[in-house]
């Protein structure tokens, strides 16, 4: 399940029509940045350029893994 889009410091989670703001720990922020860096490295290794990397193009799974879309 995809939680939503996020900025590096907060996550917006929509649950039962209410919005909750969660503050991310430094270790979780580092993990998110690592996931994005690995995804971009993968794309560049395939000679692809994303051209629109921003927080709205990052999806977060239930286990806090980030998918670049």
N, C-alpha and C positions, 0 to 999 in steps of 0.2 A: 504494500500500500504506500502511496506517495503522500507525504505529510504536507508539502507545500513548498513555495519558494522562500528564500531566506536571505538575509544579509549576514555578513560574517559575525556580527555581534548578537543578533537576535534571530529567533525563529518564530514565524507566525504559524500557529497550528489552529486549524478549524475543526472544532469538535462540537457536535450537537448545536450547530448554529451560533456558537460563541467563539470568540477569538481569544486565545491565550498567548501571552508572550513569554518565551523561555529564554533566559540568559545562558549562554553557552560557556562552559568551562574552557580554559586555555587549551587543555589537551584535546578536547573535542574540536575546537577551532583548528588546531594543527592537523588533526585527522581529516577534516573537511578540505583544508588546503592541499593536503597530500593527495587525496582522491582526485581533486581537480587537476593537479599537476600531472598525475599519472595518466589521466584521461587525455590531457592535451599532448603529452609526450607520445601516447599511442597514436593519436590522430596525425601528429607531425611525422612520425615514423612511416605512416602510410601515405605521406605527401598530401595530406589534407589540411586545410586551414579552416578553423571554425568561423571566424569573421564576426561573431556576435556573442562573445563570452561575457556574460553578466549574471548577476544573482538570479534573475528571473528565468534563466536558461539552465538552472541547476535544480535537480530533483533530489529529494532526501527520502530514503527508504526507512522502514520501521527500525532497522538496526543502525541508523545514522550513516549509512553509506551514501555517497553522492554520485549521481548520474548526470553527465553533461548531455544536454539535448540541444 
